[in-house]
Amino acid sequence: MSGIEVPATADSAEALASVVALRRLADRLEDAAVEQAMRAGWTWSDVAEALGITRQAVHKKHAKRLIAAGVELPRRR
């Protein structure tokens, strides 16, 4: 497997709740980092490359939220 083990004494529900909490934290960290990068003038391609996803995927996931936050987004040339 991956070499990561859940301690035998851990309650399964608690372990899974921890996974959900970590995913939510990771999503919030990604949102903040993408917003910071876009405010600093990064392009969709720059952000996508840094995240290891496509430009289209990063745009689809973050564009509406960034517009609502007042971030000026780059236009394709």
Steps between C-alpha positions, in 0.01 A plus 500: 500500500618857564695439821259715704324318779211603721586418862324179610349684796341766278123492459417459129238776509750734663769411246264565209380827654865604519543426129198719419636782718840480327337513155303809598815664636690415182220654291509822705879517471477451124234772472718746693816414308327528161349834594838629620668384178235656277517830690877489446448478123538129437324356196259208504776294337749594772259395774401181319862397454576562868197290604568225246162535329375649174436869444137418429464310829643782710284756320184292547572447871602854595378762249155574645634529855783728391266726302270523802803594711582785262818346360588635156552195284734482202346477155635264238674669211 
